[in-house]
């Protein structure tokens, strides 16, 4: 793909995500229609679906040859097959419902399984994080990030994985200054970019990590399964996003 077309898609992604954030903020006081998906704590609202439909429609109108992999309404496509947008309309839906804070809109763009664009909007702070895999920005300012050693840092965790020591996460946490749990993958990736956490460990679906993986890559971060295998972008899997130059130091704790 030409650099011009990729830049066009990047600007498109930034605009539709910012529009989605404004739409959500406008409707924060609405009475939500809340439904359970797989469990009482796996929730979806009418706004999740409306935001997804808005962005999906704009993608289909603007880039009709592209495909979409999205969280709601069983919108699925193999990320390795052609040009694929990966969308999470409201990441951290429970936070959105209960706190009206700590949630994000996330959109990524992949070509034959390779991440080309990542966009995350911290909705309530109205901060847009975006990048093309070679550089990453917060709004209009390029981010500079160097990961500290684990023993000087906090890590972001999934609470169930942490308390059950899934993948050896509890064992690893003893090598850090402590753990933090936000409940939104998007905000966890923002916290990596802000230097607030060293890495992130969770049980995620593709739309949860597709954008974040692109945004942290320029800083030497790798996103892979917790046992070291590559991402498969299908279903849920235990993943980690960590500094690649510190992988050897943590492998002994993970399984």
ChimeraX attribute file (.defattr): number of C-alpha atoms within 10 A of each C-alpha:
attribute: neighborCount
match mode: 1-to-1
recipient: residues
	/A:1	6
	/A:2	7
	/A:3	8
	/A:4	9
	/A:5	10
	/A:6	15
	/A:7	13
	/A:8	11
	/A:9	18
	/A:10	20
	/A:11	13
	/A:12	15
	/A:13	25
	/A:14	23
	/A:15	13
	/A:16	19
	/A:17	24
	/A:18	21
	/A:19	14
	/A:20	24
	/A:21	23
	/A:22	14
	/A:23	14
	/A:24	22
	/A:25	13
	/A:26	10
	/A:27	11
	/A:28	13
	/A:29	9
	/A:30	9
	/A:31	8
	/A:32	13
	/A:33	9
	/A:34	14
	/A:35	14
	/A:36	11
	/A:37	11
	/A:38	8
	/A:39	8
	/A:40	8
	/A:41	11
	/A:42	11
	/A:43	16
	/A:44	20
	/A:45	17
	/A:46	13
	/A:47	21
	/A:48	20
	/A:49	15
	/A:50	16
	/A:51	22
	/A:52	23
	/A:53	15
	/A:54	14
	/A:55	19
	/A:56	20
	/A:57	13
	/A:58	15
	/A:59	20
	/A:60	13
	/A:61	11
	/A:62	11
	/A:63	12
	/A:64	10
	/A:65	11
	/A:66	16
	/A:67	23
	/A:68	21
	/A:69	22
	/A:70	22
	/A:71	21
	/A:72	18
	/A:73	9
	/A:74	8
	/A:75	14
	/A:76	15
	/A:77	18
	/A:78	16
	/A:79	24
	/A:80	14
	/A:81	13
	/A:82	16
	/A:83	20
	/A:84	24
	/A:85	26
	/A:86	28
	/A:87	28
	/A:88	27
	/A:89	30
	/A:90	29
	/A:91	26
	/A:92	24
	/A:93	25
	/A:94	20
	/A:95	17
	/A:96	20
	/A:97	16
	/A:98	8
	/A:99	10
	/A:100	16
	/A:101	16
	/A:102	22
	/A:103	28
	/A:104	31
	/A:105	27
	/A:106	31
	/A:107	28
	/A:108	30
	/A:109	29
	/A:110	23
	/A:111	17
	/A:112	12
	/A:113	16
	/A:114	16
	/A:115	23
	/A:116	20
	/A:117	31
	/A:118	29
	/A:119	31
	/A:120	29
	/A:121	28
	/A:122	21
	/A:123	24
	/A:124	16
	/A:125	11
	/A:126	14
	/A:127	17
	/A:128	22
	/A:129	26
	/A:130	30
	/A:131	26
	/A:132	21
	/A:133	19
	/A:134	13
	/A:135	16
	/A:136	26
	/A:137	17
	/A:138	18
	/A:139	14
	/A:140	11
	/A:141	9
	/A:142	13
	/A:143	17
	/A:144	13
	/A:145	15
	/A:146	12
	/A:147	22
	/A:148	14
	/A:149	14
	/A:150	22
	/A:151	13
	/A:152	13
	/A:153	18
	/A:154	23
	/A:155	23
	/A:156	28
	/A:157	26
	/A:158	22
	/A:159	17
	/A:160	11
	/A:161	17
	/A:162	21
	/A:163	11
	/A:164	11
	/A:165	16
	/A:166	18
	/A:167	20
	/A:168	19
	/A:169	21
	/A:170	18
	/A:171	16
	/A:172	18
	/A:173	20
	/A:174	12
	/A:175	17
	/A:176	16
	/A:177	12
	/A:178	16
	/A:179	19
	/A:180	15
	/A:181	16
	/A:182	17
	/A:183	20
	/A:184	21
	/A:185	29
	/A:186	28
	/A:187	23
	/A:188	25
	/A:189	26
	/A:190	24
	/A:191	18
	/A:192	24
	/A:193	25
	/A:194	14
	/A:195	17
	/A:196	17
	/A:197	24
	/A:198	26
	/A:199	25
	/A:200	23
	/A:201	26
	/A:202	28
	/A:203	20
	/A:204	19
	/A:205	19
	/A:206	21
	/A:207	25
	/A:208	25
	/A:209	28
	/A:210	28
	/A:211	32
	/A:212	31
	/A:213	22
	/A:214	28
	/A:215	31
	/A:216	26
	/A:217	22
	/A:218	18
	/A:219	19
	/A:220	14
	/A:221	24
	/A:222	20
	/A:223	25
	/A:224	20
	/A:225	20
	/A:226	23
	/A:227	14
	/A:228	14
	/A:229	10
	/A:230	12
	/A:231	17
	/A:232	16
	/A:233	19
	/A:234	14
	/A:235	10
	/A:236	13
	/A:237	17
	/A:238	18
	/A:239	23
	/A:240	25
	/A:241	24
	/A:242	25
	/A:243	21
	/A:244	14
	/A:245	11
	/A:246	15
	/A:247	13
	/A:248	8
	/A:249	11
	/A:250	14
	/A:251	14
	/A:252	11
	/A:253	15
	/A:254	16
	/A:255	12
